[in-house]
């Protein structure tokens, strides 16, 4: 059984947006550095561990963007791991892999009031559950069901609502000019009864211009991948390609969701999928496997071990003894 213990994305984003400037940087970590040095980025950023978050995210990114060879940068505060706040600094250098996003749509499609109202009630219940520390969820049905009874009861209303309004939900996800409506659609669509029919819609959402839409679409696809693994008769077929490309995103949230999805999608160790990881995202995986926050680094480390052809028990043993370099070296050697 797959039971998640992480804060739901829609709650996580709200927390970081509301309080980021009041937080201290406990851990400063990076990804995307190849030719540009960490010391150059630290100097441009002008903060170090123990300092407050930058007062202006945009100004801090603009300073980093002035470093020769940097195409674009992205700062993202992640709270909290063992009470610590991590500031991730993502860099895209000139010539590096690029994760393309679509232009925002401008359609006028909106979700029915009943879905919007139910979703709002669910958010309130989920936030209350989070304050109580009840954030576990079950993905084995192919959609999230929280352990908290009140939040779960509201989630259990979504299947009927989505089935009754399936075409409208799809239209909103693909064409609405309102990113909040698209994000809501990406969250609720996975509750549709005929799950194999909505995979393409959610994969489409992975390249939405809005981070919240991408996060919810990825979250929904993770739930579908769990059901696909448990019940092959569901005929759910999720392509790992977009998640592999997402590993090169500037956004930490994109990368984090892609890592969790790819853990399930590479369980069978399909050689074609592992080869795609090796050729399209090896450097990104190595970056992430070296992150200082262990819970964030572990998924990338597992994927590197699979890319290297190392058996699962040996991957876990290497992680337990803190031997990241051996697995990273083996993945690099396999790539050659």
N, C-alpha and C positions, 0 to 999 in steps of 0.2 A: 504493500500500500504506500502511495506517495502522499505524505503529509507535510506541507510546507510550513516553515516557522519564520518566514520573513515578512516584514511589514508590507501590506499590499501597496502597489505602485501609486495608486491614486492618493493614498494617505502619505506615503513617503515624499512625493513631490510637494504636497502642500506644506509639510513640516519644513523642508529645506528652504522653500521660497519664503516662508514667513519669518524664519529665525536665523538664516545664514549669516547675516551681518553681525549678530550678537554672539556668534560662536567663536571659540578659539580654535586655531589650527593645531590639532594634536599630532596629526600625521600628514606629511606632504609627499605625494607620490606622482609619478609621471608615466606617460606612454606616448609612443610615436617618435621618440628621439633616436635618430640614426647618425646624422652628421652634426647636428646641433647638440651642444653639450648641456647636461643638467645644470652646470654652474652658470652658463649663459642665461638659461631660463630663470633660475633663482634670482640672479642679479636684476633681470628685467622686472620680475614679479615684485621684488622688494619686500618680501615677507619670508619668515622662516617659522619652523615649529615653535609653538608657544605664543605667536602673535595672533591678533584678531584677524578675522577674514577680511579680505580687501573691501574697502567701503563701496567700491564700484566694480562689479564684475566686468562690465564693458571696458572701463578704463584700463583695468589690469590686462585684459586680453589684447587691447590695442598696443600696449607696451611690448608684450611678447611678440606680437605680429611684426614689430619693427626689426626683429632679429633677422639678419640675412639668412635666407634659405627657408624661413618659416612662411608657409602659405596662409595658415589660419591656426588659431588656438582656441581652446575651450576649457573653462574652469567649471568644476562641478563639486559642490560640497555634499558629502555623504554622512549622514548621522543616523544611528550611532553604533559603533562596534565596541562593546565593553565600555560604554560611556565615552568613547573617543570619537571626535569628528575628523574625518579625512577630507583633505582638499586634493582632488585629482586635477592634474594639468595635462590636457591632451594637446598634442602637437601634430599638425600635418605638414610635413616638409615637401619641398618641391620634388615632384616625381614619385612621391609615395602613393600607395593604393588609396583610392578615394571612394567613399560610400555616397553615391548619388541619391538625392531626394527629389521627389516630384514637386512641381509648383503647386501651391495651394489651390484647390478648386474654388469655384465661385457660385455654386448652385444654391438654390433656395430650399432644398429638402430639409425637413425637420422631423424629429421623432414624435410619435403620438404623445399627448399629455400624460397618458396613463403610464407609459414607460418612463418618462422624465420624472414623474412624481414618485414612482416606485424606486427608481435609481437614487433619488435624493434621500428617501427614507433609508435606503440601504447604506448610503454613505454615513448618515448620522449614526446608525446602529454599528457600523464597522468602526467608526471613530471612537464610539463609547467602548466597544470591545477592546480596541487597542489600548485605551487608557487603563483598562483592567488587566492588560497583559494577555488577553485571549486573542491571539493573532494566527493560530494554526488554521490550516485549511486542507481539505481533501480534494485532490484533482482526479481521482480514479473514475469519476463519472464522465470525464471529458469536459467538465466545467468546474469552476471553483465553488466549493461549499465550505463556509467557515465553520470552525468548531463551536463558535459562539451561537447559542440557540436562536437569539433574536435576529442576528444578522443572517443566519442560515435560513430562517423562515421566510425572510424577504427574498433572498436569492432563489428560493424554490418557487417563487411566483414568476420568475423570468421565462422559463420554457414556454408556458402557455402564451404569455404576452408576445414573445418573439415569434412563435409560430403563427400567431394571428396577424402579425405585422411584418413578416419576413422581408417582403419586397421593399417596404419603407426603410427598414433598418439597413438593408444593403445599399439602398440609394443614398442614405445619409453618409455612410462610411466612405463611399466612393466619390460623392459629388457635393456634399454640403460645404458652403463657405464658412461655416461656424465650426472652429476646431473643437470646441467643447462638445458640440453635438456629435462630431466624428469620433471623439474619444469615448463618449458614452456608447455609441454604436459598436465600437471595437470591443468594448467590455461585454455588452449584453448579447452580441451576436452568437457567441460560443454556446449559449444556452439553447440554441435551436435543436430540435429533436433530430433532424437529418444532418448530422454533423459532417459527413463526408462532402456535403454540397456547399459548405461555407468556407472550406479551406482556402480556395482561391481568393475569396473576398478578404480574408484575414491576412493572407500573404501580400495582397495588394496594400494593405494598411501598414506593412513593415517599411514602406518607403514614403510614407506620408511626411509632409513638411513639418508637422507638429510632433514634438517629442512625446506628449501625452498619448497621442493616437498610436504612435509606434510602440510605446510601452504596453498599452492595453492590447494591441494586436499580438505582440510577442507573447504576452502573458496568456492570452487565449490559446495561442498555438501550442504553448507548452502543455496546457491542460489536454488539448487534443492529442498531442504526442504521447502522453501518459496512457490515454485510453487506447490509442492505436497499438501500443506495446502490449497492453494487457489483453486486448480483444482484437486479434487480427481480422475477425469476421466483420468488424466495423467498416472495413474498406477505406479507412482514413489514410491518405497518402500525403505526407508533408515533405516538401522538398527542403533539404538542408541548405540549398544554395544561397538564399537570401540571408539566412543566419550567418553563414560563413562570410558573406560580404559585409554584414553588419559588424563583424569583429574589427573591421577597419574604420568604423565610425569614429568621429571626434567625440561623441557623447559617451560618457561612462555608463549611463543607464542603458543605452543601446548595446554596448559590449556585454554588460552584466546579464541582460536578458538573453542575448545570443549564446553566451556560455552555458546558461542553465538549460536552454533548449537543446543545444548540441550534445550535452551529456547524455540525454535520452536518445537523440537521433543517431548517436554513434555507438550505442550499446552493442549492436550486432557487428560492429567493426567492418562495415561494408568497405571494401578496398577502394572503390571509386570515391566515396565520401572522404575517407582518410587522405586520399591523394589530393583531393580538392582542398582540404584543410592545409595540407603540406605546401601546396603551390600558391595558394591565395592568402593564407593568413598565418604562416609560421612565425614571422617576426612579431605580429600582434600577440600571438599566444605566448611567446617568450616574454614579452613585456609584462603581460598580465600574470604569468606564473611567478614572476619576481616581485609582485606587489608585496608591500610590507604587511598588509592586513591579511591574515591567513585565510579567513573565510572567503575573501574575494579572490585570492590567488589559487585556491584549491581546484575550482572547476577547470581553469586553464591548464594547470599542472596535469590533471587527469587526461585531458584531451591530448596534451603533448606526449604523455605516456602511450596512449593509443596510437598516435601518429608514429611513434618510434617502434611499435609492435611489442611493447612490454606487457606481460600478463598483468591482470588487475591486482592480484595479491602483491606483486613486486612494486607496482605503482604506489599502493597504499603503504608498503613497508618503507619505501624511499621517502615518502612524505612524513611518516612518523619519525624517522631518524633525522629529518631536516635536510635531506640530500636532494636539493632541487637541481644542482648543477649536473649531476649524472644523467638525469632524465632529459634535461635540456640538451646536453651534449649528444645523447642518443638520438633525439629528434632531428638535430642538425645533421648528424651523420646519415640518417635515413634519407634526408632530403637530397643529399649529394648523390 
